[in-house]
Amino acid sequence: MKRIAILVENLYEDLELHYPYLRLKEAGFQVDLIGSEKGVEYLSKHGYPAISDFASSQISAQDYAAVVVPGGYSPDMMRRCEATIEFVRQMDARGKIVAAICHGPWIMASACNLSGRTLTSFFSIRDDLVNAGATYVDEEVVLSGNLITSRTPQDLIAFTTAIISALG
């Protein structure tokens, strides 16, 4: 069974974590919530809790087929944890799926080589992605090699469908 990591930190966007979590589990994948610390209750923008299964320092890219990065304000917190950045960096280096929605691509700007890649995101982080070397487009879902990106919760169906399709 393929394992999927979903990153979690405080102030995540509720739907952008829970919708992919449930859809991926429903599709038969093992889904782990990964925080900067293990067993911590992280609260969403609206106060909904999610408890991390593992800390990013406890996991390895070799054990996962994909990582999903929800948006909200949590990616700003995620970028402060070097182990989280290194996990995403290794996932990208191994050509594994790195999927991010809304503000989630901030992690890609910190951890992935974006030169020659095409991405989308919530419009306010466009400059961050362009400054990291990406070409920015305003589309529902964008596949660029192993990277999958979307803009907002309204894109969740296309985003999660693209992840499931890429996992084969």
C-alpha positions in Angstrom: 0.0 0.0 0.0 1.4 3.4 -1.0 1.9 5.9 1.8 1.0 9.6 1.4 2.2 12.3 3.8 0.0 15.3 4.4 1.8 18.2 6.1 0.0 19.9 9.0 0.7 22.9 11.1 -1.5 25.5 12.9 -3.8 27.6 10.8 -4.2 25.1 8.0 -7.1 25.6 5.6 -9.7 23.1 6.9 -10.9 21.7 3.5 -7.4 21.7 1.9 -6.3 19.2 4.5 -9.4 17.1 5.2 -10.7 16.7 1.7 -7.5 15.2 0.3 -7.0 13.2 3.5 -10.4 11.5 3.1 -10.3 11.1 -0.7 -6.8 9.5 -0.5 -7.9 7.1 2.3 -11.0 6.3 0.3 -8.8 5.5 -2.7 -6.9 2.9 -0.6 -3.7 4.8 0.4 -2.2 5.0 3.8 -2.3 8.6 4.8 -0.1 10.1 7.6 -0.4 13.6 9.0 3.1 15.0 9.4 3.8 18.0 11.7 6.9 19.5 13.0 6.2 17.5 16.2 4.5 14.1 16.7 1.2 13.7 18.4 0.5 17.4 18.5 -3.0 18.8 18.0 -2.8 21.5 15.3 -5.7 23.8 14.9 -7.1 25.0 11.5 -8.0 28.5 10.6 -11.5 27.8 12.0 -10.3 25.9 15.1 -10.8 22.3 13.8 -8.1 19.9 15.2 -5.8 17.5 13.4 -3.3 15.4 15.3 0.0 14.6 13.7 1.0 10.9 13.3 4.7 11.7 13.0 7.2 14.6 13.2 8.9 15.5 9.9 12.2 14.6 11.6 11.0 11.0 12.1 10.1 10.2 8.4 12.0 9.6 5.2 11.2 10.3 1.6 12.0 6.8 0.7 8.9 5.6 2.6 6.3 7.9 0.8 4.9 8.1 -2.7 3.6 11.6 -2.3 3.4 14.6 0.0 0.4 17.0 0.0 0.7 20.5 1.3 -2.5 22.2 2.3 -2.8 26.0 2.4 -4.1 28.5 4.8 -1.4 30.2 6.9 0.2 26.9 7.9 2.8 26.8 5.1 4.4 29.9 6.7 4.8 27.8 9.9 6.0 24.7 7.9 8.8 26.7 6.3 10.2 27.4 9.8 11.0 23.7 10.3 14.2 22.5 8.6 13.2 18.9 8.8 9.9 19.6 6.9 11.8 21.5 4.2 14.3 18.7 3.9 11.6 16.1 3.6 9.9 18.0 0.8 13.4 18.6 -0.8 14.1 14.9 -0.8 10.6 14.0 -2.2 11.3 16.3 -5.1 14.8 15.1 -5.6 13.5 11.5 -5.9 10.9 12.6 -8.4 8.0 11.7 -6.0 4.8 13.6 -6.1 4.8 17.0 -4.3 1.3 18.4 -4.4 0.4 21.8 -3.0 -2.7 24.0 -3.0 -3.4 27.7 -2.2 -0.4 28.9 -0.1 1.1 25.4 0.0 3.5 26.1 -2.9 5.4 28.4 -0.5 7.0 25.1 0.6 8.0 24.4 -3.1 9.7 27.8 -3.2 11.8 26.8 -0.2 12.5 23.2 -1.0 12.2 22.4 -4.7 14.1 23.5 -7.8 11.4 25.5 -9.6 13.5 26.6 -12.6 11.6 25.6 -15.8 8.6 24.5 -13.8 5.0 25.8 -14.2 2.9 26.3 -11.1 -0.3 27.8 -9.8 -1.3 28.9 -6.3 -3.3 31.5 -4.5 -2.5 34.7 -6.4 -0.8 36.4 -3.4 2.2 34.2 -3.5 2.7 34.4 -7.3 5.8 36.6 -6.8 7.4 34.1 -4.4 7.1 31.3 -7.0 8.3 33.5 -9.9 11.3 34.7 -7.8 12.1 31.0 -7.1 12.2 30.3 -10.9 8.8 29.1 -11.7 6.4 30.1 -14.5 3.1 31.1 -13.0 -0.3 30.4 -14.5 -3.8 30.9 -13.2 -5.4 27.5 -13.8 -7.5 25.0 -11.7 -4.7 22.4 -11.5 -1.2 22.3 -13.0 1.0 19.3 -13.4 4.7 20.0 -14.0 6.7 16.8 -13.8 6.2 15.5 -10.3 4.7 18.8 -9.0 1.0 19.3 -8.8 -0.5 22.6 -7.8 -3.9 24.3 -7.4 -5.2 27.7 -6.4 -8.1 27.5 -3.8 -10.6 25.2 -2.1 -12.8 25.5 -5.2 -10.1 23.5 -7.1 -10.0 20.6 -4.6 -11.8 18.1 -6.8 -9.4 18.6 -9.8 -6.4 18.8 -7.4 -7.2 15.5 -5.6 -8.2 13.7 -8.8 -4.8 14.7 -10.3 -2.9 13.4 -7.3 -4.8 10.0 -7.4 -4.2 9.8 -11.2 -0.5 10.5 -10.8 -0.2 7.8 -8.1 -1.5 5.3 -10.7 
